[in-house]
Amino acid sequence: GDKALFDEVSAALAAMGKASHFFGNEVGAGTRAKLVVNSLMGTMLAAFSEGLNLAESVGLDPSKMVEVIGQGAIASPMYGLKGPKIVAGDHAPNFPLKHSSKDMTLASAMAKKAGVEFTVNDQAEALYREAKEDTELNVADEDFSALYKLVQKKSTES
């Protein structure tokens, strides 16, 4: 984008969000940064969903596991926010699963075009796509944390 324009609208951007970052004059750099962040967020949530499901499946209290995870080296604000909601079955949309799926698909295509290995994202992206398309679960419009429902469903089917 245009640095002068970025500077001109910086006050408005500050009012809308926590931080703003300028990635240079090349159009699309901000979008690419967003896809990197959202793909990482999606893979983290997929791994978190599998971990919570495993914990519950082997008799561990998922609420206690959220607490333990929050106290260790893998603690993250997202886990702290989404963990209790996942355990409570609260998937009111903050970021709809269908949008997470879209961003992960776009990030996979971006990685492929760049010649970058992106296997973890590709596996997670397949889970989000499956969840989005699962008419029985009907979670496309729920928060992306509703991926947990698919992880549970796949576990009971195997």
Secondary structure, DSSP 8 states (H G I E B T S, - for coil): --HHHHHHTHHHHHHHSS------SSTTHHHHHHHHHHHHHHHHHHHHHHHHHHHHHTT--HHHHHHHHHTSTT--HHHHHHHHHHHHT----SSBHHHHHHHHHHHHHHHHHHT---HHHHHHHHHHHHHHH-TTT--TTSBGGGHHHHHHHHHHH-
